[in-house]
Amino acid sequence: MKNNIVVAMVLISSLIFAQEKKISKSAVIIFEASVPSFEEVKATNNNVTLVLNPATGQIASLALMKGFRFKVALMEEHFNENYMESDRYPKALFKGKIEGFDVNSLTPKPKDFVINGKLELHGKTAVIKAPAKISQSNSGINLQSNFSVNASDFDISIPAVVKNKVANKINIQVDAVLK
């Protein structure tokens, strides 16, 4: 009987804890590695999961690599098979913290924050410091961030044949509404 009460208390407390978190399963990540005068190298993933703990400012994100869509199907195939090796490295994972985050200070007007964390991609991890604009709306907590990473930091090699057509510096845009 005593054990049942302890188990019930643990389950209830974990449910309460889970309800504090804000989640988006439809966050959007757009990345671009285009070089001027060449074909656009850009993809969008509309099914990114993003989780925020408003009490602590802890934030985490998961994007499946095969969820990125390009305008050109052949680019998507090369991205998954040659660059990202998506079967071997199927996801990108970010874990971090929004510095100075206070959910009670959010308003409809976006406020500037900095997100510090680690991005795990292609079997490598890099420290990321990204600016973010965060606001509160009727839909939830809106988060937008733009930052850049280098493909070489994640051991993503760009073949010599296309080195002039694909940038090493990859611009990343994140948009999410957390509910």
Secondary structure, DSSP 8 states (H G I E B T S, - for coil): -HHHHHHHHHHHHHHHHHHHSEEEEEEEEEEE---TTS---EEEEEEEEEEEETTTTEEEEEEEGGG-EESSHHHHHHIIIIIS-TTTS-EEEEEEEETT--GGG--SS-EEEEEEEEEEETTEEEEEEEEEEEEEETTEEEEEEEEEEEGGGGT----GGGTTTS-SEEEEEEEEEE-
